Amino acid sequence: MKAERFDILILGSGAGGKLLAWHMARSGRPTAVVERRWIGGSCPNVNCMPSKNEIHSAKVASQARRGAEYGVRTGAIEIDMAAVRDRKRNMVDDQIAAHVKNYQASGAELIMGSGRFVAPKTLEVRRNDGGTRVLAGDRVFINVGTHAAIPGVPGLEAAAPLTNIEALELDYLPRHLIVLGGGYVGLEFAQAYRRFGSRVTVIERGPRLMSHEDPDVSAALERILDLIAQVPPRELAGLASDLEARVARSAGADRGRRIALIGLRGAGKSTLGRMLAQHLGWPFVELDRRVEDEYGASIPDLIEMAGSATFRRQERRALEHVIAEHEAAVITTAGGIVANPETYALLLRRTHTIWIKARPQEHMSRVMAQGDFRPMAQNRQAMADLVAILEARRADYARAEVEIDTSGDSPQQSFAKLLRAVERLTGEGQP
Ligand SMILES: Cc1cc2nc3c(=O)[nH]c(=O)nc-3n(C[C@H](O)[C@H](O)[C@H](O)COP(=O)(O)OP(=O)(O)OC[C@H]3O[C@@H](n4cnc5c(N)ncnc54)[C@H](O)[C@@H]3O)c2cc1C
């Protein structure tokens, strides 16, 4: 069979492969990706994102149990693992749809099937829907990832143990879960299932937990777990609250008088940020502009030339510089800063963070009022996309100290809300 030729041929659609494919195809280079099962790789399908999704459900369960501490009384808590799983499945479906859309928009061809090399730079693909194709690439990239291994423990394989894939599909709560391996994946599952209410035992054959981390990290974690084991379970919740309160108090000192406005474009961050900075006589810093100044290129050019990982690094660096330079400042950030967990954690730790939000319709009409018609002109699905982005980021935005809803407000009304919030957070603001 004669091979079909591509400039770029990628086996496996994991994290690196898909970004490379989209970028190359957008640059006009014929590109094909061969994927046998997980569109987008394991991270959005069976690893990082679904595990964090279920871990979040477990966190909600733990908080619901502690509702009374916050003045919220609830009835008995019941765990519905089928609903936990369905919530996760919906998230994965959304992710797959978003990936498919990216393939379509970029022009990279996604071929669902199993690939194997039959000649140099040449793959034979057994398509999932039947038939075979032979593909050759000027450049071929291998991004086939890894999968969970079942250790050679006698009788283990016959017991059909759960890997991460099956564990994330459970629709019932095991009474007792034994986790083999005390790395971060095992410990995350252990904590989540304990929070759901299972008894959990972690078995680690090596000398320490988290053996891929530095020894002092393992030692600190083991010490924390030892200490926790000595506290009667009913006192744990109170202990956690004390700890959280203490951390919040010391974080307050770290935040100085830095106010960061986060949220999607069109909520009013720039307008309100500028008004606030002027009112307080503090510097006004637009983080994106700072990134551009430091890098010497516009953000679209930066991403095009150096990729989004470099953009994220630059964004983090720029934020570190702004924090080091200003004890008091009003900072606005791009809506996507929450997608960069380290940078967002830094922002939450070192600034008073305020989520400026609005209804999706208002986001859209304000962006258009700024004279930018691209959202509507290029994409009829723009509103649906906006709603989806807002939904996907809602939990992250909600980690801000304060939320201000500007829907239906004039700038002055929103500004009055913002001033009240800033006064509460920093003691400054009102004239
Ligand atoms: C439960 C769990 C939670 C995790 N959480 C996190 C986290 O929070 N943060 C983090 O950074 N990392 C996390 N990880 C690790 C992270 O998921 C992986 O490191 C990452 O997904 C690996 O990406 P990859 O691109 O190398 O491979 P993958 O994403 O696995 O991509 C490889 C792809 O190649 C395909 N493939 C393989 N062989 C063929 C073939 N012959 N033909 C066609 N297709 C093929 C596979 O189907 C797969 O889709 C987690 C891992 C697990 C198990």
The ligand as a Tripos MOL2 file, in Angstrom:
@<TRIPOS>MOLECULE
LIG
   53    58     1     0     0
SMALL
NO_CHARGES

@<TRIPOS>ATOM
      1 C1         -4.5740    9.2540   38.3500 C.3       1 LIG1
      2 C2         -3.5340   10.1550   37.7690 C.ar      1 LIG1
      3 C3         -3.5580   11.5160   38.0570 C.ar      1 LIG1
      4 C4         -2.5970   12.3660   37.5160 C.ar      1 LIG1
      5 N1         -2.6520   13.6830   37.8340 N.ar      1 LIG1
      6 C5         -1.7380   14.5200   37.3370 C.ar      1 LIG1
      7 C6         -1.7820   15.9010   37.6650 C.ar      1 LIG1
      8 O1         -2.6480   16.3480   38.4210 O.2       1 LIG1
      9 N2         -0.8560   16.7140   37.1240 N.ar      1 LIG1
     10 C7          0.1140   16.2360   36.2750 C.ar      1 LIG1
     11 O2          0.9400   17.0160   35.7920 O.2       1 LIG1
     12 N3          0.1770   14.9250   35.9390 N.ar      1 LIG1
     13 C8         -0.7270   14.0620   36.4390 C.ar      1 LIG1
     14 N4         -0.6680   12.7400   36.1140 N.ar      1 LIG1
     15 C9          0.3520   12.3050   35.1490 C.3       1 LIG1
     16 C10        -0.0670   12.6980   33.7330 C.3       1 LIG1
     17 O3         -1.3980   12.3290   33.4880 O.3       1 LIG1
     18 C11         0.8390   12.0260   32.7190 C.3       1 LIG1
     19 O4          2.1680   12.3020   33.0770 O.3       1 LIG1
     20 C12         0.5740   12.6020   31.3400 C.3       1 LIG1
     21 O5         -0.7840   12.5320   31.0140 O.3       1 LIG1
     22 C13         1.3860   11.8360   30.3320 C.3       1 LIG1
     23 O6          1.1850   12.4840   29.0840 O.3       1 LIG1
     24 P1          1.8050   11.9460   27.7650 P.3       1 LIG1
     25 O7          1.5190   12.9680   26.7250 O.co2     1 LIG1
     26 O8          3.2220   11.5430   27.9690 O.co2     1 LIG1
     27 O9          1.0180   10.5860   27.4580 O.3       1 LIG1
     28 P2         -0.5370   10.2840   27.3060 P.3       1 LIG1
     29 O10        -1.3700   11.4310   27.6950 O.co2     1 LIG1
     30 O11        -0.7770    8.9850   27.9680 O.co2     1 LIG1
     31 O12        -0.7130   10.1330   25.7360 O.3       1 LIG1
     32 C14        -0.3010    9.0040   25.0390 C.3       1 LIG1
     33 C15        -1.3860    8.6290   24.0530 C.3       1 LIG1
     34 O13        -0.8360    7.7370   23.1080 O.3       1 LIG1
     35 C16        -1.8280    6.8120   22.7420 C.3       1 LIG1
     36 N5         -1.1200    5.6470   22.1890 N.ar      1 LIG1
     37 C17        -0.1910    4.8800   22.7670 C.ar      1 LIG1
     38 N6          0.2590    3.9550   21.9220 N.ar      1 LIG1
     39 C18        -0.4140    4.1450   20.7510 C.ar      1 LIG1
     40 C19        -0.3840    3.4930   19.4860 C.ar      1 LIG1
     41 N7          0.4310    2.4670   19.2220 N.pl3     1 LIG1
     42 N8         -1.2210    3.9320   18.5290 N.ar      1 LIG1
     43 C20        -2.0530    4.9700   18.7500 C.ar      1 LIG1
     44 N9         -2.0940    5.6170   19.9190 N.ar      1 LIG1
     45 C21        -1.2930    5.2150   20.9100 C.ar      1 LIG1
     46 C22        -2.5550    6.5190   24.0470 C.3       1 LIG1
     47 O14        -3.8620    6.0130   23.8110 O.3       1 LIG1
     48 C23        -2.5600    7.8970   24.6890 C.3       1 LIG1
     49 O15        -3.7550    8.6120   24.4150 O.3       1 LIG1
     50 C24        -1.5880   11.8530   36.6510 C.ar      1 LIG1
     51 C25        -1.5410   10.4860   36.3580 C.ar      1 LIG1
     52 C26        -2.4920    9.6290   36.9130 C.ar      1 LIG1
     53 C27        -2.4400    8.1700   36.6010 C.3       1 LIG1
@<TRIPOS>BOND
     1     1     2 1
     2     2     3 ar
     3     2    52 ar
     4     3     4 ar
     5     4     5 ar
     6     4    50 ar
     7     5     6 ar
     8     6     7 ar
     9     6    13 1
    10     7     8 2
    11     7     9 ar
    12     9    10 ar
    13    10    11 2
    14    10    12 ar
    15    12    13 ar
    16    13    14 ar
    17    14    15 1
    18    14    50 ar
    19    15    16 1
    20    16    17 1
    21    16    18 1
    22    18    19 1
    23    18    20 1
    24    20    21 1
    25    20    22 1
    26    22    23 1
    27    23    24 1
    28    24    25 2
    29    24    26 1
    30    24    27 1
    31    27    28 1
    32    28    29 2
    33    28    30 1
    34    28    31 1
    35    31    32 1
    36    32    33 1
    37    33    34 1
    38    33    48 1
    39    34    35 1
    40    35    36 1
    41    35    46 1
    42    36    37 ar
    43    36    45 ar
    44    37    38 ar
    45    38    39 ar
    46    39    40 ar
    47    39    45 ar
    48    40    41 1
    49    40    42 ar
    50    42    43 ar
    51    43    44 ar
    52    44    45 ar
    53    46    47 1
    54    46    48 1
    55    48    49 1
    56    50    51 ar
    57    51    52 ar
    58    52    53 1
@<TRIPOS>SUBSTRUCTURE
     1 LIG1         1 GROUP 0 **** ****
